[in-house]
Amino acid sequence: MILSPEKTVLSLRLAGIGARITAHVIDVVILVVLIVVLGLAFQWVAALDTAIYEGAAIFLASFAIPLGYFVLLEGLWNGQTLGKKICGVRVRMADGMPVTFAAAIGRNLLRPADMLPGPYLVGLFAMFTNAKAQRLGDLVAGTIVCAEFQATPNFAITPHSVGVHPLEHQVGDLRGMTIDEYNAIRLFADRFPELPLPVQEKLVETVWRPVAERRHVPQPRGVHPIFLAEAVVMKYGRQHGLL
C-alpha cells in the first residue's frame, strides 16, 4: 500500500507470472539482437587478434551486456526494461517505493542463481512459494514486480479530506505548525515518489526532519518518513480547511 501525490491510498497488484515470463522473453530477444550487432562490430575491431576477440566476446555475451541491460534500464528507467514496458509491469521496492539503483544491481546479480538448475526453475519455485511472488534476486534486493496499469485506488471519495491516514495518531496535534511548514511538507510529499534517491534523502534531511523536530513528530523505527509526512499533510489540511 502506498499514497499517491493526489493523497489516494493505492494497492499495487503483483504482476502475473505470464506477464513476467513474456517480458523476459522479449528482453532476451532484444539482448540477442544487441549481442549479435555488438559482436559483429567488435569482431571487426579485434580482427587482428582472434584470441582476444573470443575471450572478450564470451565475457560480453554471457555477463556484461545482459547485466548492463537489466541494471541500467531498471535502475535509470524507474524499474522497467523494454520488455517490462511492453508488458505493463514494473520493478518496485517491496514497500511500493521506486526501485533504487542498488536494488536493481542486487536483483540482477542473482539472476544466474534463479536460472539454476534449468531455465529459471529456482526462480519460478521461489515465486510460487512466497506471498509477493519474489524470485531469489527480489528476496535479497527487497523488490517486487507490479502490474503497471492495474493499481486500484481504495478510498472513500477523497481520502485527503475524508479518510484518515493510518499514522495520524502518531503525528500528534501539530500545535503551532505554520502554513509555510504545511506547504513545504505537502510539496515534499507530492514530489517525493518520482525523485531520484539522492534527492529524496537530501529532502528528508533538509525539509522533513527540521519540521518534524520543531513540531515533535516522532520517528518510529521502521516507518519511512514519507508516510509520516503524508499523515501530517492529511491531518493538518483537513483540520484547517485547506482542501
N, C-alpha and C positions, 0 to 999 in steps of 0.2 A: 504494500500500500504506500503511495506517495501523494504529495499535494502538488497540484499544478500551479503555474503562475496565476491562474484565474481563481485560486483558492478552492478548487474542486478536488475531492478525495478520489484518487484513481486506483483501481485494482488492475495490475498488469497480468495479462494471461500468458502463461508459458507457451512457447512455440511448440507446435506439434512435431513429433518425430519425423513424419513425412516431409514437412516443410524444411526441417533442418537437413535431412538427407539430400533433398532436391537442391537446396542452396549449396551444399558441399559439392555435389556433383557438378554444378555449374562452375563453382570456383576451381575445381580440378581441371575442367575443360579449358578454362581461361589460363590456368597455370601451364598446362601442356603447350598451348599455343605460345605463351610467353617464353617458356623454356626453349622451344624449338627456334623461335626467332632470335633470342639472345645467343643460343648455341651456334647458330649459323654465323652470326656476327662475330662471336668470339673465335670461332674456328678460322675465320678469315684473318683475324688479328694475330692468332697464335700459330699460323700455318707453318712457321719455321721450326717449331718445337712441339712435336706430337705428344711427348710425354707430359709436358706442362699442360697442354690443352686437355688431355684425357683426365688428368687429376683435377684440374680446375672445373671441368665440365661436370664431373661426378659430384664434387662438392656443391656447386651452384644448383644443379638439378635436384639433388636429394635433400639439401638443407637450407642453403642461404636464400634462394628465391622463394620457396614455399613459406619459410618462416617470415621473411621480409614482407611478402604479400599479405599474409594474415595479420601480422603485428601492425604494420604501418596503416593498413586500411581500418582495422578495428580501433586502433589507438588514436588515429587522427580523423576518422570519419564517423565518430560517435557510435562505435560499436557495429558498424556494418562493412561487409565486403561487397563486391559486385553481386555475388550470388545471394547474399542475405538481403540486399536491397531489392533484387528482383522478386524474391520470395516473401518479402514483407516481414522479415524477422530482424532482431537487433540484440546485440550483447549488452547487458547492463550489469552493474554491481548487484549483489544479492539483495541489497536494501532498496533497489529501484533507482539509485543514482546513476548518472552516466558512467560508463566504464572508464577506468584510468588506464594510462599507457602502461604502467607497471603490471596491471592485471591482464592487459592484452598480451604482454610478453609471457607472463606466467602460464596462462591457459594454453598458449600455442607451443611453448617449450615442451609441455607434457603431451602434446598431440601424438607423438610416436608411441607413448605408453598406452594411450587409448586405442591404438590400432592393433595391439597385440591380442591374441596370437595370430589373428587373421584380420580381415578388413573391419576395424572398429568393433571387434567383439567385446573387448573390455569396456570401451566407451559406451556401447549400447547396453551392456549389462548394468553399468553404473547408472545410466539414465533411467532404466526401468525399475531400479531398486531404491531410488530416493525421491522424496516428495517434490523436489524442484527440478527434476529431470536433468541433473548436472552430470556431465562426464567427469573423469578424473581431473582434467585441467580446470574445469569450472569449480570443482570442490576445493582445489588448492588455491586458486586465484580469487575465490569468493564471488563468482559471476554466475549469471543465469542468461538464458536466451529467451526473449519475449517476442510475442506476436506484435509487430509494429502497429498494425491497424486494428487491433482487437481490444485495446484498452477501453474498459467501460466505466463510466462515472457512477459512483454510488453517493448520491446526495439527495437532500430534500430541498429542492428548488435552488437555493444559492447558499452553500454552507458558510460562506464568508459572513453572511448576515443572519442566517437562520440556525445553521448547525453549530455544534460545539466541538472544538478541536479536542482530541483525547488527552492532550497535555496541558490544557488551560489551567487545570487545578494546580499545576506545578509552577506557573509563572508568577503567582502572587496577584496582588491587587493593582500593580503597575502605578501606584500612587506617585504623583509628581512627574510622570512621563510627559514630555512635551510633544507638540505636534511635529516639530522638526525631527525629533527622535523617531516618532512613528513613521514619518515619510521616509526617513533613511532606512529603517528596518523593512518597510514594505518594499522599497525599491530593491534592497538586498535580497529579499525573499523571492521577488518576482524574477530577477535575472539569474539567480544562483544556479539553477539546474543546467543551463546550457553554457556556463562559463568554463574555461579550462581549469584544471585542478589547481595550478599555482595561483591563479586569480581568486579562485574560491577560498583557498587557505588564507590569502592576504586579506580578503574582505572579512572573513571570520574574525581575524585579529584586529582589524582597523575599524570595522563598522559594528559588528555584533557584540564582541566582548566588552568594549567600553560602555555601551548602553546597558548590557545585561548586568554589569558590575554596579553601575550607578543605581539601577532600579531593583537590585537584589534578586535578580532572576537566577535560580540555582542551575547548576550544570550537572545533571545526573550522569553517572558513569554509563557509557554505552548508548547514550542518546545523542544523535548528531545535532549540532547547533541549528541547522536549518529547520528542524521540526519545532524546536522551541521558538525560533523566530516567527514561523508561521502561526504558532499558537498566540504569540504576543500580538501579531497583526490582527488576527481574527477577533481576539478578545477586546483589545483597545478600540478597534474600528467600530465594532458593534456597540460597545458601551457609550461611545461618544458620537454616534450618529454620523459617521464619516463614510457611509456606504451609499 
